[in-house]
Amino acid sequence: MADLTKVLAPSGFSVDFDQFPDQVPFYSIKPPEFKPLVAGGKEAIGSMKGGKAVRQINSAGFESLVTFEVVTISSPSPTSASVLMWKWFIDCLPPSDGGKGKWKQSKKTCTIIAYDHDDEPIQTWNLEEVWPSKYSLAELSVESKDYLKETWTLVCELSRRE
């Protein structure tokens, strides 16, 4: 189980996709959010002495599809995260949108690890059936002194958090 009482290092994370080379650097990540599926809670199902209402919340697990975002720095290097993500994105796009239409065959597994200040892992997400669903580029400006960032939204169909 994760020890979430430890402080995360500001840059302590790794993102590993199967079929990507080892040690591909990503600029940042917004980890997946696991949203519970619940029913009830709003409607009173009973009343008791003093006019107190009884409510029931039923949990049905978590949403089956989760999304998360990774950010890359735009780069033409063939081994950069930018190029690898772009090729994967094109593989998943339907031909009608200029892609190769290999969405089902192109799904990957992904492991995200968050580290503390001592570089010890404190949180791990194991994600399966992952595919990129959206790409966006930071604002282009002649005055910008920032890196050109690319944001990739990924869909995960199966997930576990440890």
C-alpha positions in Angstrom: 0.0 0.0 0.0 1.2 3.5 -0.8 2.6 5.6 2.0 1.0 8.9 1.1 2.2 10.5 4.4 5.7 11.1 2.7 6.3 14.2 0.8 6.6 13.8 -2.9 9.7 15.2 -4.7 8.7 18.0 -7.1 10.3 16.2 -10.0 10.2 12.6 -8.7 8.3 10.5 -11.2 8.7 8.1 -14.0 6.4 7.1 -16.8 7.1 3.9 -18.7 5.1 2.6 -21.7 5.7 -0.8 -23.1 7.4 -0.8 -26.4 9.0 2.6 -25.6 12.8 2.6 -25.0 13.9 2.7 -21.3 14.4 6.1 -19.8 12.2 8.3 -22.0 11.9 11.6 -20.2 8.5 13.3 -19.8 8.2 16.9 -18.7 5.3 16.4 -16.4 2.3 14.2 -15.6 -1.1 14.6 -14.2 -1.8 11.1 -12.7 -5.1 9.4 -13.2 -8.0 10.2 -10.9 -10.0 7.2 -9.7 -13.6 8.4 -9.4 -16.0 6.2 -7.4 -19.3 5.1 -8.8 -21.9 5.8 -6.2 -25.7 5.8 -6.0 -28.0 7.4 -3.5 -27.0 9.9 -0.9 -29.3 12.7 -2.0 -32.7 11.2 -1.4 -33.9 10.3 2.1 -34.8 6.6 2.4 -36.3 6.9 5.8 -37.0 9.2 8.7 -36.6 8.7 12.5 -37.2 10.4 15.8 -36.5 14.1 15.8 -37.1 14.3 12.0 -33.7 13.0 11.2 -33.4 11.6 7.7 -31.6 8.3 6.8 -29.6 8.3 3.6 -27.8 5.4 2.0 -24.8 5.6 -0.4 -24.1 2.5 -2.4 -20.6 2.1 -3.9 -20.4 0.3 -7.2 -16.6 0.5 -7.5 -14.8 3.0 -9.7 -15.2 4.3 -13.2 -13.8 1.8 -15.6 -12.2 4.4 -17.9 -9.8 6.8 -16.4 -7.8 9.5 -18.2 -4.5 11.1 -17.4 -2.1 13.6 -19.1 1.5 13.6 -19.9 3.5 16.6 -21.1 6.4 16.4 -23.5 8.8 19.0 -24.8 8.6 19.2 -28.6 11.6 17.6 -30.2 12.5 16.2 -33.6 14.8 13.5 -32.1 13.5 10.1 -33.2 13.9 8.7 -29.6 12.3 11.7 -27.9 9.1 11.3 -25.9 7.6 13.9 -28.3 8.2 11.8 -31.5 7.3 8.5 -29.8 4.0 9.9 -28.6 3.2 11.4 -32.0 3.8 8.1 -33.8 1.6 6.3 -31.3 -1.1 8.9 -31.6 -1.1 8.5 -35.4 -1.3 4.7 -35.1 -4.4 5.1 -33.0 -6.2 7.7 -35.2 -8.7 6.4 -37.7 -7.8 6.8 -41.4 -10.6 9.3 -41.8 -8.7 11.6 -39.4 -5.3 11.0 -41.1 -4.2 8.1 -38.9 -3.3 4.5 -39.5 -6.4 3.0 -37.8 -4.5 0.6 -35.6 -6.2 1.6 -32.4 -6.9 -1.9 -31.0 -3.4 -3.2 -31.8 -1.7 -0.1 -30.5 -2.9 -0.1 -26.9 -0.1 -0.2 -24.4 0.5 -0.8 -20.7 2.0 2.0 -18.6 3.6 2.2 -15.2 3.7 5.5 -13.4 5.8 5.7 -10.2 6.0 8.7 -7.8 9.1 9.1 -5.7 9.9 10.8 -2.4 12.9 13.1 -1.8 15.1 10.1 -1.1 14.2 8.7 -4.6 12.2 5.9 -3.0 8.9 4.8 -4.7 5.9 5.7 -2.7 3.0 5.4 -5.2 2.6 3.2 -8.3 -0.1 3.1 -11.0 -0.2 0.1 -13.2 -2.3 0.9 -16.3 -3.4 -1.4 -19.1 -5.2 -0.9 -22.4 -3.8 2.7 -22.6 -4.1 4.8 -25.8 -3.7 8.5 -26.6 -7.1 10.3 -27.3 -6.1 13.9 -27.5 -3.1 16.1 -28.4 -2.6 19.8 -27.8 0.2 22.2 -28.4 1.1 25.1 -26.1 0.5 28.6 -27.5 2.9 29.6 -30.2 4.4 33.1 -29.7 7.4 34.9 -31.0 7.8 36.4 -27.5 7.8 33.1 -25.7 10.9 32.1 -23.8 9.4 28.8 -22.6 9.8 25.3 -23.9 7.3 24.3 -26.5 5.1 21.8 -24.6 2.8 19.2 -26.0 0.0 17.7 -23.8 -1.2 14.2 -24.4 -4.5 13.0 -22.9 -4.5 9.2 -22.5 -7.3 6.9 -21.8 -6.8 3.8 -19.6 -9.4 1.0 -19.7 -7.9 -1.1 -16.9 -6.0 0.2 -13.9 -4.6 -0.6 -10.5 -3.1 1.7 -7.9 -0.6 0.3 -5.4 
